[in-house]
Amino acid sequence: VLTLSINLNAQITELFISEYSEGSGENKYFEIYNGTGSDVNLSDYEVWKVSNGGSWPENTLTLSGTLTDGDVYVIYSNSSTVDAAIVAEGDLTWTQANFNGDDAIGLAKSISGTMTLIDAVGTDGADPGSGWEVAGTTNGTKEHTLVRKSSVTSGNTNWTTSAGTDPSDSEWIVHPQNTWTFLGFHTAVSYTHLRAHETEA
């Protein structure tokens, strides 16, 4: 008897934020990942920022160019003191990449002609104080590097579910400040596996 075993994992269909780093000094960056299977025109996207509480978007960065499939786009502080390792992997500097824990960063896309938030680190609304809790880490967005888990296949505008309450239910892995080991690439698990095998009748 021939048996087909199908293991379906959700496919990545949209860009999302794969890394966020609030490093010492002006060593700050975030990373956008394309795992869609195709190159993506970035002119359909914007980066949004809210500083110390407020409403989306207080600051806007219009993107351009093409993000190839499997690659990341790194936006970092334009300060001259940024570490050379960040500059080497960076794609674009931004004066507003000066976040310090309580500033939300969002990724927006033009949907039916309207820029719409599709992913975020932090949220609009009230100032959280020093930073937001992530994976059970107090002030996780302050003086830490956040890396999206490889199992995540889409952005999430619900920061409560994205941040989670502990390492198991969070979409993020919290690393110590100035961890740049994962900068410039992202590993995502997204596939459809079809396996055929024979069994005895």
C-alpha positions in Angstrom: 0.0 0.0 0.0 1.4 3.3 -1.0 0.9 6.0 1.6 1.4 9.7 1.1 2.4 11.7 4.1 2.1 15.5 3.8 3.7 17.9 6.3 2.5 21.4 5.6 4.2 24.4 7.1 2.9 27.9 6.5 4.6 29.6 3.6 6.2 33.1 3.9 4.2 35.5 1.7 5.2 38.9 3.1 8.2 40.8 4.4 8.7 41.1 8.1 11.1 42.5 10.7 13.6 39.7 11.5 16.0 41.6 13.9 16.1 44.6 16.1 19.1 45.8 18.1 19.3 48.6 20.6 23.0 48.6 21.1 25.3 50.8 23.2 25.8 54.4 22.0 24.4 54.8 18.5 24.8 51.2 17.5 21.2 50.7 16.6 19.6 48.9 13.6 16.8 46.7 12.5 16.5 44.2 9.7 13.7 43.3 7.2 13.6 39.8 5.8 12.3 38.5 2.4 11.5 34.8 2.5 8.7 35.0 0.0 10.4 33.1 -2.8 10.5 36.1 -5.1 12.3 39.4 -5.2 10.2 42.3 -3.7 10.0 45.9 -4.8 10.6 48.0 -1.7 8.9 51.1 -3.1 5.6 49.6 -1.8 6.9 49.8 1.8 7.6 52.3 4.5 9.2 52.2 7.9 7.2 53.9 10.7 8.4 55.1 14.1 6.6 56.3 17.2 8.8 58.0 19.9 7.9 57.8 23.6 4.3 56.9 22.9 2.0 58.3 20.3 0.2 57.3 17.2 1.5 55.6 14.0 3.3 57.1 12.2 5.1 60.0 13.8 8.2 59.4 11.5 8.2 57.8 8.1 10.9 56.3 5.9 10.0 55.5 2.3 11.9 52.5 1.0 13.1 51.9 -2.6 15.0 49.3 -4.6 14.6 45.6 -4.6 15.0 43.1 -1.8 16.0 39.7 -3.3 14.5 36.5 -2.0 16.3 35.1 1.0 18.1 38.4 1.7 17.7 41.0 4.5 17.6 44.8 4.4 19.4 46.5 7.3 18.5 50.0 8.3 20.8 51.6 10.9 21.7 54.8 12.6 23.4 57.5 10.5 25.8 58.4 13.4 29.5 58.4 12.5 30.2 56.3 15.7 28.3 53.2 14.5 30.4 50.1 14.7 32.0 49.0 11.5 30.4 45.6 11.7 27.0 47.2 11.4 28.0 49.5 8.6 29.4 46.6 6.7 26.0 44.8 6.7 23.9 48.0 6.5 21.8 49.0 3.5 20.4 52.4 4.5 21.0 54.9 7.2 18.1 56.8 8.9 18.3 59.7 11.3 15.4 58.2 13.2 17.2 54.9 13.9 18.1 56.3 17.3 15.5 54.4 19.3 16.2 53.7 22.9 13.7 51.0 24.1 10.4 52.9 24.3 10.3 53.8 20.6 8.1 51.6 18.4 9.3 50.5 14.9 6.8 49.4 12.3 6.8 48.1 8.7 4.0 49.3 6.5 2.9 48.2 3.0 0.7 49.9 0.4 -2.5 47.9 0.3 -5.1 49.1 -2.2 -3.3 52.4 -2.2 -3.2 52.8 1.6 -0.1 52.4 3.7 -1.0 49.7 6.2 1.0 48.5 9.2 2.0 44.8 8.7 4.6 44.2 11.4 6.1 46.0 14.4 8.5 46.0 17.4 6.6 47.7 20.1 3.3 49.5 19.7 1.7 52.8 19.4 -0.3 54.3 22.4 1.1 55.1 25.8 4.8 55.3 26.5 5.8 52.0 28.0 8.5 53.6 30.2 12.0 52.3 29.6 10.9 49.6 27.2 8.5 46.7 26.4 8.8 43.3 28.0 9.7 40.6 25.5 9.7 36.8 26.1 9.5 37.5 29.9 12.5 39.8 29.8 11.8 43.2 31.5 12.6 46.1 29.1 13.4 43.6 26.4 13.4 46.3 23.7 16.0 48.3 25.7 19.7 47.4 25.5 19.0 44.0 23.9 19.1 42.4 20.4 15.9 40.7 19.4 16.0 38.0 16.7 12.8 36.6 15.2 12.5 32.8 15.7 13.0 30.7 12.6 9.5 29.3 13.0 7.9 32.7 12.4 6.5 33.0 8.9 4.7 36.4 8.9 4.7 39.8 10.6 2.5 40.5 13.6 0.9 43.8 14.4 -0.4 42.5 17.7 2.6 43.3 19.9 1.2 41.4 22.9 1.2 38.1 21.1 4.4 38.9 19.2 6.3 39.7 22.4 4.8 36.8 24.4 5.1 36.2 28.1 8.1 33.8 28.1 10.7 32.3 25.8 8.4 29.6 24.6 5.4 31.7 23.4 7.3 34.7 22.2 8.2 35.2 18.5 11.5 36.6 19.5 14.8 35.4 21.1 16.3 38.0 23.4 20.0 38.4 23.3 22.4 40.6 25.3 23.1 44.1 24.1 25.6 44.4 21.3 25.0 40.9 20.0 25.5 41.3 16.3 26.2 37.6 15.5 22.9 37.3 13.5 23.2 40.6 11.6 23.0 40.4 7.8 21.0 37.2 7.4 18.0 35.4 8.8 17.1 31.7 9.0 13.5 30.8 8.5 11.8 27.4 8.4 9.1 27.4 5.8 8.5 24.5 3.6 6.0 22.0 2.2 7.1 18.4 2.4 5.5 15.5 0.5 6.8 12.0 1.3 5.6 8.7 -0.1 6.3 5.4 1.6 5.1 1.8 1.3 3.4 -0.1 4.1 2.3 -3.7 4.3 -1.3 -4.3 3.4 
